[in-house]
Amino acid sequence: MSAPVRSWGRVLETRQAAGDTFWIEVDCPRIAAQARPGQFVMLGTGLGDVAAPFLPRPFSIGAREADGRLGFLVRVFGAGTRRLSAVNPGDELLILGPLGRSFSLPADRPIVCLAGGVGLAPFLFVGADARLEKRDVRIVYGERTGDRVFDPELIRRITGVEPDLRTEDGSLGRRGLVIDDLDLDDQPQLLACGPDPMLRACADLALRHGLPLQVSVEEHMGCGVGTCQGCVVLSAAGEWIKSCTEGPVFDARELA
């Protein structure tokens, strides 16, 4: 794995992709050249503007284009993400990355991505790369309500995949969860990213069907490089491990 790069990136495009969700594209060729699906960056405004909150935030890399641009899915949860969602083309962001462990995608199986909420982000990257390699990828994407669903047309543009949309209230797509009524007869490689309860349900699904599962965990991070130890998860061996350096992608069997 290459050493991460700290670089300024110029914002090229921002668009609102759902009620509280934004898609931001940034020109950052040094990091884009190294990025792999499942990795993340620490994204912030730097110390030139110290208005709180100024600490960077972790974001999965949602897209990597040949021209050096990176795409990020930003959902507003608090002051930090609200500030990032308000950037404009021409603004500069300080980016550290690529960080963490990427997905390991077997060549002999189709891929089914199970995405909950902002857990969609790494699968935009997976889908785009798979299209270049002519791989079979399905994206099953769930939200609580239709107004939170990331723009399906943008998903299709980035990945070339028609997403299988699920909402818990049935207001858009199929009513239900991402694990409901899946066709797994082709013995796919399962990938999952989303809240912990969803990941546990995906692990149960994989176990019942005897399928391999890789999960990308969503833990709070202060540094992204293993120093603060704020993102630890419990391993199957009963040890606390850092998701920023040993993850965020794990074989599901590695975790408790």
Secondary structure, 3 states (H helix, E strand, C coil): CCCCEEEEEEEEEEEEEECCEEEEEEECHHHHCCCCCCCEEEEECCCCCCCCCCCCEEEECCEECCCCEEEEEEECCCHHHHHHHCCCCCCEEEEEEEECECCCCCCCCCEEEEEEHHHHHHHHHHHHHHHHCCCCEEEEEEECCHHHCCCHHHHHHHHCCCCEEEECCCCCCEECCCCCCCCCCCCCEEEEECCHHHHHHHHHHHHHHCCCEEEECCCCCCCCCCCCCCCEEEECCCCEEECCCCCEEEEHHHEC
